[in-house]
Amino acid sequence: MTGPVISRREFLQASATAAGGLMIGFPLLDARANGATQLDFCIRIEPDDRIVIACPNPDMGQGVRTSLPMLVAEELEVDWDRVAVEQMPLAIKKNPDGDGYTWKHVPQGAGGSTSITGHWDRLRQTGAAARQMLIEAAAGSWNVAPESCVARAGAVHHTESGRSVRYGQIAARAAKLSPPQDPVLKSREDYRIIGTPRRTVDAAEIVTGTAVYGIDAEIPGMAHAVIARCPWFDGKVVKVDERAARAVPGVIDIVRLDGPEPGQPYSILAAGVAVVADSTWAAIKGREALEIEWDKGPWQHETTATLEKQMRDALDGSGQIVRDDGDFPAAMGAAAMRHTARYHSPYLSHAPLEPGNCIAHVAGDRCRVIGPMQMPSGASRGINAALGIDRLNIEVEITRLGGGFGRRLTADYAVEAALISKAADRAIQLQWTREDDMQHDFFRPTGLHELSAGFDAGGNLIAWTHRLASASKYYRRPNLPETDYWKSELYADDFPAQLTPNLRLEYFSLKSGAPRGSWRAPAHTANAFAVQSFIDEIAHARGEDPLAFQLRLLGDSREIDYSNHGGPKWNPGRLAGILNLAATKGNWGKPVGAGRGRGLAGQFTIGGNAAFVVEVEAVSAQDFSVTSIVGAIDCGLAVNPNHVIAQMEGGALDGLSTALRLAIDVDGGRVAQGNFDSYRLARIGDTPRHMEMHIVDSPYPPCGVGEPPIPPLAPALTNALFAATGTRIRRLPILS
């Protein structure tokens, strides 16, 4: 998908609703309607004053179903408690030149913490345009100048005469006007909604069980399906005996699915056999009755041990140098003090609470899809590739997601559902089990990091290298050479780029059959553990306070070029400010007593700066409790402080859970874990007795907050364990 291709002339248009109100949104030329123009609404104002705002992006708990409509409501000048929110289905169109597709109005994915930043201008402009139209309509009815009128709390007021009219009363007149192409936006000091804490719009539905997640969705007449997928990476189905499965009461059909060829891009994750039945339970019982002979594929001898040996052997040699500032060998050779350490991060599963699922109904040359997708356009693209259905004939409806964390960036389960629906000639709901979800994931890459740093006699950092042997998530990406695999694993402009004159980054691409993908805050999670642990390790070796040492390395506030996601600039002074705030609130430097320790870490992640101070009480590095987590974030303007705090708290607990026990192991070319008994998420007893989060009152525009809280937690925890026990943790997870 490319960015929005909308001319200034077509930016916004308005029309009347069926009830005679105002609908304002983005004009869409629908080829199926013989050139007729349709309107995808963004705002709908009915004569009874009902105000509906459409949310374009999926919500997986990050709160965009609330915060994105807040942007519109702020500029529209309405009372927030009078706003209803609806989910916008996927809306794409063909590019004007006929080559490929683009968004009809705004991007509709949830990933990379881009929902707020991607819509910050456009949605505010939409609200402002509607406000100005309503003012113009009211002014026209009163025969006064629009400049003499003001919009406030869902009504237009004429100050001089004292007259006022509700939006619903003037909506039909406003619908006849053309939206302004350059709507005037409010000043930040005039915000009444943006920047104020607001409750999640559908919180009541969530806690009462009436919110519709993918697993809850239904369409009339649908059947149910599960799949027996090959447990071995790139394995195949040799033969299937279906007789016992077809004899299970409720079983309707058996469908065989071919997986991708080894090394080729993924469409679905694995070859398998689907069972279609009149209930999920019947489908599961039918799957249990299948007798399948598997070809174990080319990776059947891979294990975690062989993969780690491959890492160590790689780092003992020479790799691909991907950044080389200054003269690193000479600077390191001349250093008065040198430090080197290695850090290991394992494969990780996303483990969303809601396992994979999707409804698909293929009927002739059309397909309807309903499900929990972070990137609904991926479902459209994948189904088009698998079945040849025109993408404009593929309807994608987005439900609330029961967690995503990057797993639902890939809509392989939607493609599976469409393939089964096509073969079975009926609407089906595909349901994954927990074991399916755990063993067939796009895992966070595993890697072994070697860092070295050199200092001159004055204590100045003069040389730094980060050498990484990892199984890149870019493995099997279409038309991408292996020489580019490093780009998803090492961010060339991350700390300490441009903070030291001699910097070398070196990458070693590993061979592994495990599918890999984006996991919350992608490479920052593993890299921050290595880098922030190493900084703490160096500081102790040098006899310096870790906070003071890191502040010295970061230096003064200034804008630095940053080409990776989250740029185009980053400011080390903002990270220093967050470290200082977390340290102050977390009692850094104050006595903690015997058997206790505090650790500190911070990271610039995808545009945001976050830091934690973690305090532990420990008998040993394997026997401890986390007593306190104090965090701070600079995310620019916090659109909804409630959600920022929630993301900080959730990110801290997710990072804690990951650091404590989470790892995916490979045994004989397949995943060893199958459920939460072997992939042990944190329990209540693992959580700290004290947790507090702080938001910087920042003058900068907003950035996303779903990912910045994750990377600093693990190193803050392991640094605390070193302070308490003297044991340095260089390998995750901490507890076996």
Summary of the structure (lengths in Angstrom):
residues: 736
radius of gyration: 27.4
end to end distance: 42.4
largest distance: 83.5
contacts: 2692
relative contact order: 0.11
helix: 31%
strand: 28%
